[in-house]
Amino acid sequence: EAQTRIVGPYGCMVVLEQSLEVEQHIRIINLLTSKTNPAVIVWRGHQGAEGWELGIELIDPEMNFWGLDL
């Protein structure tokens, strides 16, 4: 489970306790909407007290994946 910091129609930046590798394929689950989407790690930032900063790109996302007006 990750903490989402920034979201956009094509991806997000999260903080996650475990480190994932750049180009690693994952599946994102939006816990508020129960929607899922394949994704890929495109950036790994610094490790802080809460975990690793990770940039995630959604693969062929639904435009309303986040349930927000973006």
TORMAR-46847 format. One line per field, with one value per atom (N, C-alpha, C, O): residue number from 1; atom name; x, y, z. Coordinates in Angstrom, 2 decimals. Example, Ala and Ser with C-alpha at 12.3 -4.5 7.8 and 13.67 -1.06 7.14 Angstrom:
# residues 2
resi <- (1	1	1	1	2	2	2	2)
name <- (N	CA	C	O	N	CA	C	O)
px <- (13.19	12.30	13.20	14.24	12.85	13.67	12.90	13.41)
py <- (-5.69	-4.50	-3.30	-3.32	-2.25	-1.06	0.03	1.14)
pz <- (7.80	7.80	7.80	8.46	7.08	7.14	7.87	8.04)
***
This chain:
# residues 70
resi <- (1	1	1	1	2	2	2	2	3	3	3	3	4	4	4	4	5	5	5	5	6	6	6	6	7	7	7	7	8	8	8	8	9	9	9	9	10	10	10	10	11	11	11	11	12	12	12	12	13	13	13	13	14	14	14	14	15	15	15	15	16	16	16	16	17	17	17	17	18	18	18	18	19	19	19	19	20	20	20	20	21	21	21	21	22	22	22	22	23	23	23	23	24	24	24	24	25	25	25	25	26	26	26	26	27	27	27	27	28	28	28	28	29	29	29	29	30	30	30	30	31	31	31	31	32	32	32	32	33	33	33	33	34	34	34	34	35	35	35	35	36	36	36	36	37	37	37	37	38	38	38	38	39	39	39	39	40	40	40	40	41	41	41	41	42	42	42	42	43	43	43	43	44	44	44	44	45	45	45	45	46	46	46	46	47	47	47	47	48	48	48	48	49	49	49	49	50	50	50	50	51	51	51	51	52	52	52	52	53	53	53	53	54	54	54	54	55	55	55	55	56	56	56	56	57	57	57	57	58	58	58	58	59	59	59	59	60	60	60	60	61	61	61	61	62	62	62	62	63	63	63	63	64	64	64	64	65	65	65	65	66	66	66	66	67	67	67	67	68	68	68	68	69	69	69	69	70	70	70	70)
name <- (N	CA	C	O	N	CA	C	O	N	CA	C	O	N	CA	C	O	N	CA	C	O	N	CA	C	O	N	CA	C	O	N	CA	C	O	N	CA	C	O	N	CA	C	O	N	CA	C	O	N	CA	C	O	N	CA	C	O	N	CA	C	O	N	CA	C	O	N	CA	C	O	N	CA	C	O	N	CA	C	O	N	CA	C	O	N	CA	C	O	N	CA	C	O	N	CA	C	O	N	CA	C	O	N	CA	C	O	N	CA	C	O	N	CA	C	O	N	CA	C	O	N	CA	C	O	N	CA	C	O	N	CA	C	O	N	CA	C	O	N	CA	C	O	N	CA	C	O	N	CA	C	O	N	CA	C	O	N	CA	C	O	N	CA	C	O	N	CA	C	O	N	CA	C	O	N	CA	C	O	N	CA	C	O	N	CA	C	O	N	CA	C	O	N	CA	C	O	N	CA	C	O	N	CA	C	O	N	CA	C	O	N	CA	C	O	N	CA	C	O	N	CA	C	O	N	CA	C	O	N	CA	C	O	N	CA	C	O	N	CA	C	O	N	CA	C	O	N	CA	C	O	N	CA	C	O	N	CA	C	O	N	CA	C	O	N	CA	C	O	N	CA	C	O	N	CA	C	O	N	CA	C	O	N	CA	C	O	N	CA	C	O	N	CA	C	O	N	CA	C	O	N	CA	C	O	N	CA	C	O	N	CA	C	O)
px <- (0.85	0.00	0.89	1.85	0.57	1.39	0.58	-0.65	1.29	0.68	0.84	1.97	-0.26	-0.21	0.04	-0.65	1.04	1.38	0.90	0.39	1.07	0.67	-0.01	0.49	-1.13	-1.78	-2.04	-2.23	-2.03	-2.35	-3.05	-3.13	-3.56	-4.30	-3.47	-4.02	-2.14	-1.28	-0.33	0.54	-0.49	0.41	0.32	-0.61	1.32	1.31	2.71	3.60	2.86	4.06	3.57	2.66	4.19	3.80	5.00	6.14	4.71	5.74	5.37	4.26	6.32	6.10	7.22	8.38	6.88	7.89	8.96	10.14	8.57	9.55	10.03	9.29	11.23	11.80	11.40	11.48	10.98	10.71	11.70	12.21	11.97	12.96	12.32	11.16	13.08	12.64	12.41	13.20	11.35	10.87	10.13	9.72	9.97	9.19	7.71	7.21	7.02	5.59	4.80	5.12	3.77	2.93	1.47	1.17	0.58	-0.84	-1.25	-1.06	-1.82	-2.29	-3.75	-4.54	-4.11	-5.50	-5.88	-5.27	-6.87	-7.40	-8.37	-9.45	-7.99	-8.80	-10.13	-11.07	-10.21	-11.46	-12.49	-13.69	-12.02	-12.95	-12.94	-13.81	-11.98	-11.78	-11.37	-11.40	-10.98	-10.51	-9.04	-8.30	-8.64	-7.25	-6.72	-7.47	-5.39	-4.76	-3.32	-2.63	-2.86	-1.44	-0.60	-1.04	0.63	1.51	2.96	3.26	3.86	5.29	5.98	5.60	7.00	7.80	8.72	9.49	8.66	9.48	10.54	11.43	10.45	11.40	11.44	10.41	12.64	12.79	13.61	14.74	13.01	13.65	14.38	14.99	14.30	15.01	14.21	12.98	14.93	14.30	14.24	15.26	13.03	12.83	12.31	12.29	11.90	11.39	10.15	9.93	9.34	8.11	8.31	7.43	9.45	9.71	10.30	10.83	10.20	10.78	9.78	8.59	10.28	9.49	9.57	10.65	8.40	8.36	7.45	6.34	7.91	7.09	6.49	7.21	5.19	4.48	3.70	2.95	3.88	3.13	2.05	2.34	0.81	-0.30	-0.24	0.04	-0.50	-0.49	-1.92	-2.79	-2.15	-3.47	-4.58	-5.51	-4.47	-5.41	-6.79	-6.94	-7.79	-9.10	-8.94	-8.24	-9.56	-9.37	-9.97	-9.60	-10.87	-11.44	-10.93	-11.62	-9.73	-9.18	-9.13	-9.46	-8.74	-8.58	-9.90	-9.97	-10.96	-12.22	-12.18	-12.95	-11.27	-11.08	-11.20	-11.00	-11.51	-11.49	-10.07	-9.62	-9.35	-7.96	-7.83	-6.73)
py <- (-1.18	0.00	1.23	1.31	2.19	3.39	4.64	4.62	5.71	7.02	7.80	8.08	8.16	8.93	10.39	10.96	11.00	12.40	13.31	14.40	12.87	13.65	12.70	11.59	13.10	12.27	13.11	14.32	12.43	13.04	11.99	10.83	12.37	11.42	10.23	9.19	10.38	9.32	8.72	7.92	9.10	8.53	9.21	9.97	8.92	9.47	9.39	8.72	10.08	9.94	9.44	10.01	8.38	7.78	7.64	7.76	7.40	7.01	5.62	5.38	4.70	3.28	2.79	3.12	2.00	1.49	0.67	0.77	-0.16	-1.00	-0.34	0.43	-0.64	-0.10	-0.99	-2.22	-0.38	-1.09	-0.60	0.52	-1.41	-1.08	-0.30	-0.54	0.62	1.33	0.29	-0.64	0.45	-0.44	-1.67	-2.52	-1.77	-2.88	-2.64	-1.53	-3.67	-3.58	-3.97	-4.94	-3.18	-3.40	-3.19	-2.84	-3.41	-3.11	-2.18	-2.48	-1.02	-0.02	-0.31	-0.58	-0.26	-0.39	0.89	1.24	1.58	2.77	2.28	1.78	2.43	1.89	2.64	2.10	3.87	4.63	4.19	4.17	3.85	3.49	1.99	1.52	1.25	-0.18	-0.45	-1.60	0.59	0.40	-0.03	0.36	-0.84	-1.26	-0.85	-0.66	-0.71	-0.35	-0.84	-0.68	-1.44	-1.79	-0.52	0.53	-0.63	0.53	0.07	-1.12	1.06	0.77	1.85	3.02	1.44	2.38	3.10	2.46	4.43	5.20	6.05	6.59	6.16	7.00	6.55	6.25	6.51	6.23	7.36	7.62	8.03	9.17	8.75	7.68	9.61	9.40	8.55	8.48	7.91	7.18	8.11	8.63	8.33	9.17	8.34	7.11	9.02	8.34	7.49	6.47	7.92	7.19	6.14	5.31	6.16	5.19	5.82	6.93	5.11	5.53	6.36	6.05	7.42	8.17	7.42	7.07	7.18	6.45	7.16	7.58	7.30	7.82	6.65	5.73	6.68	5.56	6.06	7.03	5.39	5.70	4.65	3.45	5.10	4.19	3.77	4.60	2.51	1.99	1.99	1.31	2.77	2.88	3.12	2.32	4.21	4.42	4.90	5.52	4.58	5.20	6.64	6.88	7.59	8.99	9.31	10.32	8.50	8.77	7.78	7.52	7.22	6.22	6.73	5.98	7.98	8.51	8.94	9.14	9.09	9.57	11.05	11.52	11.80	13.22	13.99	13.42	15.27	16.14	16.63	17.49	16.08	16.45	17.25	17.66)
pz <- (0.00	0.00	0.00	0.77	-0.85	-1.02	-0.69	-0.69	-0.42	-0.22	-1.52	-1.93	-2.15	-3.39	-3.05	-2.20	-3.70	-3.45	-4.58	-4.32	-5.81	-6.99	-7.96	-8.18	-8.53	-9.55	-10.80	-10.74	-11.93	-13.21	-14.05	-13.65	-15.20	-16.03	-16.50	-16.84	-16.54	-17.08	-16.05	-16.40	-14.78	-13.79	-12.44	-12.17	-11.60	-10.26	-9.64	-10.17	-8.53	-7.71	-6.36	-5.77	-5.89	-4.62	-3.70	-4.13	-2.44	-1.48	-1.00	-0.52	-1.14	-0.83	0.06	-0.17	1.07	2.01	1.32	1.66	0.34	-0.34	-1.62	-2.24	-2.01	-3.24	-4.42	-4.33	-5.51	-6.74	-7.78	-7.68	-8.77	-9.80	-10.95	-11.30	-11.52	-12.72	-13.82	-13.98	-14.56	-15.63	-15.10	-15.88	-13.78	-13.21	-13.50	-13.30	-13.97	-14.26	-13.01	-12.33	-12.73	-11.55	-11.94	-13.08	-11.02	-11.20	-10.08	-8.90	-10.46	-9.50	-9.18	-10.09	-7.92	-7.49	-6.77	-5.75	-7.29	-6.63	-5.56	-5.88	-4.30	-3.21	-3.03	-2.46	-3.52	-3.41	-4.45	-4.16	-5.66	-6.74	-7.06	-7.80	-6.52	-6.79	-8.24	-8.68	-8.99	-10.36	-10.33	-9.43	-11.32	-11.45	-12.81	-13.76	-12.88	-14.14	-14.13	-13.13	-15.24	-15.32	-15.36	-15.83	-14.85	-14.78	-14.80	-14.70	-14.93	-14.93	-14.09	-14.13	-13.35	-12.58	-13.56	-14.28	-13.59	-14.53	-13.83	-14.48	-12.51	-11.77	-10.32	-9.71	-9.78	-8.34	-7.75	-8.16	-6.78	-6.14	-4.87	-4.80	-3.89	-2.64	-1.66	-1.73	-0.78	0.32	1.51	1.96	2.02	3.20	4.36	4.30	5.40	6.59	6.30	6.94	5.32	4.98	3.90	3.69	3.22	2.16	0.93	0.98	-0.20	-1.48	-2.27	-2.31	-2.91	-3.88	-5.21	-5.67	-5.81	-7.07	-8.06	-7.70	-9.29	-10.37	-11.13	-11.54	-11.32	-11.94	-13.15	-13.06	-14.27	-15.49	-15.69	-15.71	-15.84	-16.11	-17.58	-18.44	-17.86	-19.22	-19.75	-19.21	-20.81	-21.45	-20.42	-20.32	-19.64	-18.54	-18.98	-20.03	-18.16	-18.28	-17.80	-16.81	-18.47	-18.09	-16.74	-16.14	-16.23	-14.90	-13.85	-12.87	-14.06	-13.14	-11.70	-10.77	-11.50	-10.15	-9.53	-8.32	-10.35	-9.82	-9.47	-8.62	-10.13	-9.88	-11.18	-12.26	-11.10	-12.28	-12.47	-11.72	-13.46	-13.70	-14.97	-15.34)
***
